[in-house]
């Protein structure tokens, strides 16, 4: 506690500071060392033991913490309350008995300290920070800027050009603030000038608020120096450049007492962070809170990455990284900080994947299934009227080695459209069958399951093997018979959808599992299927080529096989990009010509995201238009998501059997349709699809010996859209297309839905951080292979599991 004489001086200084703040119209004046609100809080803390009414001072603290984002009237009321408290303060030696004050200290790590205890935060601001998922000090330290303002690279007003991102420093020449009553909006325009010219900065607010306008005018008094950053636009009406809603930082205010006003290094340093904010969260206040958190808590944050890894990969320590990512000295320092923090994100994921793989390989024994001489596998391969491609042979050898090994198979098969994954799936299941086990293939849709079932029946019936189809539409009697056949071993291979993982579906001796289009299943669903056997071998498959960086992150615990070769005799599909209604007519003519040659065609419409009902309705309207106006003499069918499974099946059967010329559909035919006679795929509004999805649709044709066509129709003439769609015209390689699709759309959009089993990435970018990902993976698998369960590194173990536990709640799925 400060001495009584010093307390009297503090009270006098505080009264003078309040008077100066009032004279400057309650603008939260910036002093040499700190802002008025910070000085106010600091002084009140020192004087706290001298106040008799502790409830009143606690209430005042809450008001002071919010002072910087109060309106004018709120600031006036706060200073009135403080003045009232100071008037009632007794500092006489005879009457004052100082209270014993216990100062709060924190020995806990930042993750254990609530954010309200950060200097300048408090209960009310902490509630606002909670909306941004900031609950403790560590959350605050890891709340990273979304961009930076580089005040070193500021421009003169005369050097500005339209649409550029620019930063200028100038002084306020005039300010206009008014409410447009007809539109119920408030408009603030500040004219700023430097030695080369002038420009306007404009803010438009949805609600008319007189106090807010007065506050703006008081902040931007004539002569106030400030920094503006934003996108430059040309104001033709006023014949000058301007900013709309720029970032603004006040350097100094116009004042007679100019010595008392200085540059705030936290908010207007050379490189200033700009954070994402939630309603009620002031950017300047957030910066100060983070600065205080760094100053007071950073030293207590342990660095979990072992020194040898930091040294090997030239990584800065964690404390330096966090300091420099928030308040970088230069962009070189920022890049070094970002590299370290991105490495951490990816390293934690890769270590978890490596541990999962180690646990699976060490703790679970495989079945050691050998390919038998003259068994089902060899007999099946001899039956085929074609030879396997080199890629199929390579993948078959990899799977054969896995299944013969005492370690369980843990493999993902990636195959481009039409590369022959089904053959590999069946051979995998047959290895189990010829060793006395059963096999199962699970597909995401009934259409796809039924197609696999038809193929398996055709191929396996000559071998004397029985196949069962397990789908939701099966009748009760049929379900009972199928379940009984599976349980007593009479069904050798089961094919189905989610119906396979229901209670009551039990195997006699499950030995091998194939999951098709595995990204459409959650981790838990694959676990449920796996638990129906004793350590069955598992192969997961996808027809969506996944770029290498994404595969390393999504499936880093798996061995990966790639089918990157198409069977011989496939004629490349000709892909055409058609823009506008005139080109649509040409596409109709192409369909007409192909049907005259005895072929068939698809016409695909995009799904309407808001509603499956709207999608079905839109497809129905287009179906009627095509049937009546465009192809009145041809037989058309309609397929969409609102049809019952039996109706979908009947429609697909009619198209496959050649009873329909054209199938009009939404994207439900993306997977599961194999009609060799179909030679035209016409996709309406192609700009509304992802490249990988378009490539999948294109793969529905070109499955026979005839020349096939894919027509991409769009009304968009934007260069960005046309450049994107042109990638499909130029390439038929699904892996190349996937790489470019990932670059254009990012991982979230590329995958369509959030993947189970992975935490969200905060800083890491799987496109531009490929090299860091490879470093992180190398380091992770090395440390797990040499150190096992990380017992030697308790801080690393704690960091990895605390940051990834939720996402990796189910450890193994295959």
N, C-alpha and C positions, 0 to 999 in steps of 0.2 A: 504494500500500500504506500502511496506517495505521502510525503509530509504535508501537514496542514497548510503551511505557507505556500507550498508549491500548488496545492489544490486551489487556493484563492487565485493565484496567477492563471491557472488553467481556466477557471470560470470566467475571468475577465477576458482572456484571449478568445474563449468560445463565444462570449457575447459580441465581441468585435467582429468575429468571423460571420456570425449570423446577420449582423447589420450589413456587412459587405455583400453577402449572398442576397439579401433583400434588395439592395441598391442595384444589383445586376439581374433583377427580375427572376430570381429563383432558378438559375440555369445550371445548378450544380457546378459551381465555378472550379476551374482547374488551377491549382496552385503550383508552386515550384516543385514540390515533392509528391503531392497527392491531390485528389479531387476533394471538394468540400464534404461530400457525404462520407468518404473514408475518414477524413479528419474528425468529423462529427462523431462517428462510431468509436474511433480510437480514444477520443477525449472522454466520452461518456463512460467507457470501460474503466478509465483511470479514476473517474469520479464516483463510480458505482458504490464503494463502501460508505460514502458520505450521504447517500440518499436514505431517508427513513422508510419511504414507501417503495418496497422492492417490486411490488406488482406493477406500479406505474412505470418504473424504469424498464421493466421487461417488455411492457407494451410499447414504450417508446423505441426500444431496440428494434422491434418488428417493423415499425414505421420507417426508421432510418435505413434499414436494410433494403426497403423498397423505394427509397427516396429517388434514386436515379431513374426509375420508370413510372413515377407518379405524374399526374397532370399538375397544372399550376395550382389549383385550389388545394390539392392534396399536400403539396409541398408547403403551402402557406400554413395549413392547419398543423402540420408536423412541427414546424418551427415555433408556432404559437405554444404548443404543448411543452416543447423543450424550454422555452423562455419562462413559462409558468413554473416548471419544475425548478429551474435555476433560481427564480425569485423566492421560492420556499426553502431553498437550501441554507442550512445553518452551519457556518464554519467557525463558530466561536470555540476557543479552547475549553472554556468552562463548561459548555453544554454538550460538546461533541464526544461521544464514545464510539470510536471506530469499531466496526464489525470485523470479525475474523473472516477473511476471504480465502476460500479454497480454490486454487487454480486447477483447471482440468488439464491433465497431461495424457498423452496417448502413447502407450508402449506397443499397442497392437499394430499389425500390418495394415496398410491402407484398405485392404478388402474387408477388414473388420470394423472400420470406423465409418459411422454414418456421415453422409455428405453434409448434413446440417452443421457439423462441427468444423467445417472449413471456414476460415476467416472470411467474413463478408457474405456468408450464405444464410444460416439460421433456418428456423422452421418453415417460414412462409416460402422462401426461395427454394428450399429443398423439395417442397411439394411440387413446384413447377418443374424442377429438375427430374423428379420421379417420372413425369410424363415423357421425358426423353430417355427413360430407362437408366437413369443415373441415380443409384441408391446409396452407394458408398464412395469413398475417396478414390479407390482404384477405378471404378466406373468413370469418374470424372477425368482421371489421368488418361484413360483410354477412349475418351470422347474426342475423336480426331477432327481437325479442320477439313472442310470440304474443298476449300481452295485458299489461295493466298493473294494478298495485294502487295505488289512489288513497287514500293514508292521510290526505289532507286531509278526505275525506268519511266519516270513521269515525263510527260510531253508538254510542250508549249501549245497554247490554244491555236495558234496559227498553223501548227503542224498536224492538226487532227484531220482524219479522213473518215468518211461515212462508214458505219458498221464495224469499225475496229474497236477492240477492247482497249481502253486507254485510262491512264491515271494523270490527273493534272493537279497542280497546286496554285491556288489563287486566293483572292480576298473578296469578301462579299461587297458588291456594289449596291444592290437593292434586294428587297424581299417583298413578295406579294403573296398574301394568304386570304382566301375568300371562299365562300360557300356558294355553289351553283344550286339555287333553290329548286329549279325545275328537275334537276337530275339527282338531287339529294347527295351530292358529293362535295368533298372539301379538296381544294387545289392549292398547293404551295409551290411557288416558283421563286427560286433564288438565282439572281444574276451574279455570276462570278467573273472576275477579270484578272488577267495577269499582264505582264508588260507587253504582250503581243496581241491581245484582243479580249473578247468577252464571250460568254456562253451561258445558257440557262440549264438549271437542274430542276426537274419537275417531279412532284409527288402528288398522286391522286388517291384519296381515301374514300372508302365506300360510305362512311357515315359522316354527317356534318357534326363537328365538335368544336365549339368556339374556344374552349380552354386549350385544346390541342393546338389550334391555329395560333393562339397567343404564345403558347410555349415555343412553337417553331420560330415565330418572329423574334422572340427574346433570345433564342439560341443563335440566330443568324443576323446579328446586328451589323451595321455597316462597318467595314474594316476588319471583320473577323477573318482570320486566316484559316483555310481548311483544305482538305484533300478530297477529291472526288474521283471515284473509279466506276466505270461502267461501259456500256456499249454506246458509241457515238451515233446520233441520228441527226439528220438535217431538217431543220424547221424552216420550211419554205415560206411560211407566213411571216416569220420574224427575220428571215434571211440570216440565220446564224445556226451554229451547231448547238446541240443540247444533249442532256442525259435524261432518261426516264428512270426514276427510282435508283439512283446510283448509290454505291457504298460511300458513306461520308464520314470523315474523321476531322474533328476540330483541333487545329494546332494551337491557336491562341485567340483570345477574344480582344476586341477593341476596348481599351480601358485606360484611364489615366494612370492606374497603378500597374503598368506593364511589367514591372520587375516581379510581380507576384504571380505571373502567368507563364507557364512553360509547356514544353512538349512532353506528353505522357508516353514513355517508351513502350508500355504494354499495348496501348491501343493505336499508336502511330509510329511504330518502329519502321525500320527500312522494309522488312518483310512482315506483314501483319496477317495473322490467321483469321479466316472467316469460317464460322461453325454453322452447322445446321441448327436451327432453333425451333422451338415449339411456341405456341401462343403464350404470351406473357413473359417470355424469356428474352431479356435484353442482351444484345451481342456484347456490348462493352462490359456489362456486369459479368457475363459468362467468362470473358477473357480474364478479368481480374480474379475471379474465383479459381480458374485454372492456374493462374500465376501463383496465387497463394497456396494452392494444393502442391504445386511443384516445389515451392520454397519450403513448406513445412513438413511434407510427407515423403518426398521423393527418396530421401536417404534411407527410409525404412523399407523401401521396396527391394526385395531380394531379386538378384538376377539368376533365373533358373537355368540358363544355358551354360553348360560347363565351359571353363576357360579354353580348353583344347579345341572345342568346336568353334568358339568365337575366333580363335587365332587361325585355325585352318581355313575358315571361310571369310576372314577379314571383316568381322562384324564388330561394330561399336558396342559398348556395354549398354544395358537397358536404361540406366539413368540418363546417359547422354542422349540416347535415342528419343526418349520421351521429352526431354528438354528441347531438343532440336526439331522435333516434329511439330511442337506447339509454337515455339518462338525461334525459328532458325536464324542463325547469324548470316548465312548465305544459302543459296540453293544447293551448293555442294554439300553443306552440312545437312540440309534437308534430305537429299538423296541417300546419304549414308544412314540417316535415321530411319528413313522409309525402308531401305533394304533390310535393316535389322528387324523391324517390326513385321514386315511381310514374311521374312524367314521364320519368325516365331509362329505366325499363324499357320503356315504351311507345314512347318516342322512338327507342331503338335498333332496335326491331322495324320501326317505320315507315320509318326511314332505309334499312334493308336492303331493304324492299319497294320503296321509291322507287328505289333503285339498280338493283334487278332490272328494274323497269319501264323505267328509262332505258336500261339495257344492251340490253334486248330491243328497244326501239323504235329505238335508234340503230344497233345493230350488225347487226340482221337486217332484211332487206327483205321486205316482203309481196309477194304475187303480183299485186296489182292486178286483181282479178277483177270484171268488170262484169256486171250483169244485162243479158242480150241481148234485143233486140226480138224478140218472137214465139218466144222460147226456151223451154226446159223449165219455168222458173219461172212464166212467165206462162201457159203452157198448163196447168200443174198447178193454179194458183189458179183458172182459169176452170172446171176440172173439178169443183171442190168444190161440194157441194150447199148450202153455207152461206157467209156472208161472215165474214171475219176480224173478231175483236173489235178495238176501238180499241187495247187494250193490245198485241195481236198485231201490228197495223199499226205501232205505234210501235217495238216491238222489231225488227221486220223492217227498218225504215228504219235503225235503229242498226247492225244487222249488215251491211246492204247498204253503208252508208257505210264501215264498217271494212274490208270485203273489197275495196272499190274503191280504198282508200288504199294508198299505197306502204309505210306502216307495217303490221306484221303485226297481225292481230286478236288481242286478249288479253282476252276477255270471258267473264263468268259470267252465265248466265241462271237466275234464280230464278223458279220458278213454283209457285203454290199448286196443290193437288190439282185436277185436271180443268181447268186453265187453258189447255191447248192447246200444250204445249211440243213435242210430237211434230211438229206441223205446222211450227213454226219450225225444228226440227232438220232436217227434210227439205228445206225451202226453202234452208237454208244449204248443204247438200250438193249441191243441184241447181245452185246458182250455180257451184260448182266444175265439175260435170259439163258444163254448157253452155259452159264455157271450155276444154274439152278435158282436164280433170283427173278424177281419181277421188275419191270420198268414202268416209269410214268412220265408223260409229257403234259405240262400245264401251260395253257395258252390264255391270253387275256380276254378273248371274245369267243362267242359260240361259233361264229362264222369261221374263224381261224382254226378252232379246235375241230370243227367238222371237216374242214379241208384236210387237216393232218390225218384225221380218222379215215377218210376215204382213201388217201394215199397208202396208209398203213395196211388197210384191209386188202387193197390191190396187191401190195408187195408181200404180205406175210401169210395170207391164206394159202398160197402154194407151198409154204414151208410148214404148214400144219399148226400155225400159232394163232391164238385167239386174242382179239383186240376189243376192249370195252370203251364206250363213249360215255363220259360223265359230264352232263350239262344240266343247267337248272330246269329246263323244260321237260325233262323225263318224267313220265307218270310214275305213280307210287309203286305199282307192280314191277315195272321195268327197273326202277331204282333198287328194289329189294333183290331182284335177280342179279343185277350187276354187282351189288355189294357182296352177295353170297359167293358169286363167281370169283371175285377178287380175294375174298377171305380164304376160300378153300384152294386157291392157286390155279383154278381153271382158266382165269384170264391172265395172260402172260404180260400184256402191255396195256396200261390204262391211258386214255387220252381224255383231257377235259379242261374245264375252266375252274373258277374258284370252288365249284361243287366238290372238287377233289379234297379240299381241306375241311369239309364239314364233318361234324361228329357222326360216327357210324360208318364212315368210309375207312376200312381197315385192310391192310395188305397181309398176305400170308408171309411173304419174305421179300421186302422191298430192297432192291440192290442199286438202282440207278434212277436219277431224276434229271429231266431236262426241262428248264423253264424258258419258254419262248417269249420274246419281247419282254425281257426281265425287268426293264425300267418301268413297266406298267404295274408291277407288283411291289408292295411294301416289303420291308425286311421281315416283319412279323409273319406275313403270309408264306414266305419261303421257309421260315423256321417251322411253322406248323406242318408243312408238307414233309420237311426233313424228319420231323419227330415221328412220322408214321413208319419209320424203319430204324434199324440199328446202324448208324453211321453210313447211310447210302452214299454212293458217289454222286456228285452234282455237277452238271454242266448248265450254265446260263447262256442264253443266246440273245442277240439283238440284231435287227436288220437296219438299225439306225447307226451308221458309222459314227463313232465318237472320236473327236480329235484327241491326240496323244496326251496333251496336258490335262484335259478333262477326264480322260480315262485313268490317269495317274492319281487324280484326286478322288474320283468317284469309286474306282475299283482298284486302288493301290494295293489291296491285300490279295488280289487275284492274279493267277497266271492268265495271260491274254493270248488267244489265237486269232489270226486274221485270215479270212477268205477274201482275197483281193484279186481273184481271177474268175472270169465268167466262163461257163462251159462253151466248147467250140460249137460253131454253127449258128451262134446268136448274131443276128444282123444288128448293127448299132441303130439306136432310135434317132430319128431326125427330130430335133427340137426347134420350134419356131416361136419367136416372140412377136405377137400381133397387137398393135395399138389402135384402138378406135373401132367404131361400128362397121366401117367398110371392111376391115380385116376379119371381123366376125363372120361376115357373109362368105368370105373366102374359106374360112374354117368349115362352115356348113357345107360348102361345095366339096371339100376334101372328104368329109364324112360320107356324103352322098356317093362319091366315086368309089370309096372303099367298100361300102355296103353293096354297090352294084357288082363288085368283084367277089362277093360272098363273105366279106369280113364283118366285124362288129366294132362298135365304138362306145366309149364312155363320155359323158358330159358331167363334169363335177362342179358343184357350187360350194363356196366357203360356208362354214358354220357361222351363225350369228351368235356371238359370245353371250349376249344377254339372255338368250332363251332358245332351248331346243325346239320349243313349239314354233317360234318365229322362223327358225331354220327350216323346219318341216314345211311350214306354210309357204315360205319363199321358194323352196324347191318344187312344191306342188304347183305354184303359179307358173314357174318356168317350164315345168313338165307339160302343162296344158298348152302353153304357147308353142312349144316345140312340136307337140303332137298335132296341133290344129293348123298352125300357120307355117311352120318351117318344114316338117317332115310328115305331111298328112298321109302319105302312102306307106310309111314304115311302121314297124311294131316297136313301141317304146315301153320301158318299164321304169318304175320309180322306187328308189331305195333311200330311206332316211331313218334317223334315229328313233322316231316315234312309232315305227311299225313294230308289231309284235314279233318275237323271234321266229314263229312259224311263217309269218308273212315274209320276213327277210330271207329265210331259207328257201321258200318257194320262188321268190324273185331271183335269187342267185342261181337256183337250179335251172330256171327258165332261160337265164342268160347263158349259163354254161352249156346248156343243151342246144343252144342256137335258135331257140324259139323267139328270142327278142333280138332286134337289130341294134338298138341303142339302150344303154342303161343310164338313166339320169339319176344322179346321186349326190348326197353330201359326202363328207370325208369318211363315212363309215367304211368305204372300200379301200381305205389307205393300206390296210393289211388284210390278207386272207382271201384274196381273189386271184385265181390262176386260170385264165381263159386264153389258151394259145391262139384262138381265132380272132381275138380283139386286137386291132391294129391302130386305133386312134384314141388318144387321151386328150380331150379338150377341157382345159381348166379355166373357168370364168373367174374374173377378179383375182388373177394370180398374184397380184401385189399384196393380197391379204394373207398369203401363206408364207411360212418360212421356207428357206431353200431346201433344207433337209426333208421337209414334208412334201414339197413339190417333187423332189427326187424319188421319194417313196411312191407317190402317185404315178409318176412316169414309169416306174418299174412294173406297173400292172399290165403294160403292153410290152411288145417285143419278146414275148415268151415262146413264140413259135418261129418258124423259118421265114415268115413273110416280113417285108419291110414295114416298120411301124413308125408312128408319128406322135409327137407330143406338141400341142398348140397351147401356148401361154397367152391368154387374153387379158388385157388391162386397158382401162380408160386413162390411167395416169400417164402423164408425159414428163414427170419430174426426172431429172437426170439421175438422181439417187436411186429411184425405183428401177429405172431402165437398166442402170449399171448392175444393180443387184440381180435382176432377172437374167441379164445377159450371161452371168456366170453359168447358168444351166445350159444355155445354148452352146457355150464353148467347152463344157466339160461333162463327161458322163461318169467320172470317177467320184463315187460317193464320199470317199475319205477327203478328197480335195475340196469338194463342195461343203462338207461338214466343217472343215477348217475355216473356210471363208465365211460360212454362216455364223460360226462362233465369233469371229472377228467383228462382224457387222452387228450382231444382236446381243452378244454377251452370254454368259452361262445360263442366267435365269430364264431369259426368253428362249434360248436354244433348247433347253430341256423341257420347256413348257410348264412343268410343275416342279415344285421344290422336291429335291431328292431326299428320301429317308436316309438317316445315318450320316449326315454331314452338317457341321455347323456353318452358319452364314459367314462368308468372308467379309471382313471390314475394310481392310486396306488392299489385300492381294487382288491382283488382276491376272486371271489364268492365261490371258493373251500376251500381255507385255512382260509378265513375270515368269516366263518359261524357264529361264536360266536359274532363277532363285528356287523355283519348284524342284528342279533337278538336283540342286545343291541340298535342299531340305530333305528330299527323298533319300539321297545317298547317305547323308548324315544320320537320318532316322534308322534306316535299315542296318547301318554299320553299328550304331550304339546298341540296338536291340540284339543283334547277332553276337556282340562281344560282352554285353553287360546283362543280358537277360531281362529280368523284371525291373531294372533301374533302381534296385535297392541301394546302390552306391550313390545315387543322385536323388535324395528325398525331395529337394525343392523342385527339381524338374518333374518328378513323378506327380507331385501335388499340382503343379501348374498345368500339366497335360490333362490330368483327369478332371480338374475343376473347370477347365475351359472347353472340354469336349464331352463331358459325362452325359449331358442331356441328349446330344445328338447320337451318341454311341450307346444308348441305353440297352439296345439288343446287340450283343457282341458278335455272334456269328450267325450268318444266314446262308452263305454260299453264293 
